[in-house]
């Protein structure tokens, strides 16, 4: 199992190209199942989750053609002329929760689907019942048996009013795709507003879907009989951008993030500004550097977009661990997303967890130590801490990082970080 070694103490200086958003690319990949025509997706991040989803699509019948692409990212065409299997098996789905997003497209196009209940990283309960209830509202009959979701809509899905009981990105994406081929109008209320959902909707519109209200909590979809092909570029990854922005801030560096716009990072930029870090639009991206002083403790609470992202909470905590004063970080999305706390404390952080909140009291220095990644974003918090810790930090279980960060070591090393991958002997 690979590990990463980081020697702390070097400010980051340089430019980092931000990859396409993993959280946008995954639903875009499943949307290719909605049509028999070719969908070309550019700027796909070259990460493990994309490879897993591609493997799942191929077993459903998709043919994939890879095109020559720039230094980072993938450019690939997906053609599913015929669905050869409507079953998403456990062996593939267990590795990634986003696999459940094949459910809506398969039921919409084929009238049936058998999808394993999803697995993925253990950051708390993320029930799929919201997806299933919404599909039932649209006419699907659903049974759960032996760990599988069996969904049947022999007469096709019907447009309906779907009211989500809570904001759910995955459910919004699944129903948005299903509604594109449903008979009649679907009105989705209390929908998620994330940029990744807007990106999915824009691609669906290129394919011929009729959608209004993207980016708001009410989305209207007028179903069509069939969808066509499209050529779409995946939106920049706001979580990767935020992570590298905080890497620049915590290391007291000066970094330009290429290919990302400030509007994707609104709440993150606001929190960083309070902490003493300037994020300034420049030609082609954003420049990140401190405004001349020490980091200052800031309170944050995670919330659905446009609130502070739960996927940035661990990184923010790492940065606050060396800020002046105290900060309160409250997690309101997932109930088990403080698993990085013991690892940060091994490096000398002063953190006390009380239910869904963590009190972080800044310390003068962190110390390198052997630590273990527990999930994707927790892994990145350990990278940030290691960048400014005294001595070397060895991060184990870096396969979590590989799920969502493309060539992390190369991007950081290009800005001066002392970082290397320690590969397990074959």
Buried (B, 14 or more C-beta within 10 A) or exposed (E): EBBBBBBBEBBBBBBBBBBBBBBBBBBBBBBBBBBBBBBBBBBBBBBBBBEBBBEBBBBBBBEBEEEEBEEBBBBBBBBBEEBEEBBBBBEBBBBBBBBBBBBBBBBBBBBBBBBBBBBBBEBBEBEBEBBBBBBBBBBBEBEEEEEBBBBBBEEBBBBBEBEBEEBBBBBBBBBBBBBBBBBEBBBBEBBBBBBBBBBBBBBBBBBBBBBEBBBEBEBBBBBBEEBBBBEBBBBBBBBBBBBBBBBBBBBBBBBBBBBBBBEBBBBBBBBBEBBBBBBEEEEEBBBBBBEEEEBBBBBBBBBBBEBBBBBBBBBBBBBBBBBBEBBBBBBBBBEEBBBBBBBBBBBBBEBEBEEBBBBBBBBEEBBBBEBBBBBBBBBBBBBBBBBBBBBBBBBBBBEBBBBBBBBBBEBBBBBBBBBEBEEEEE
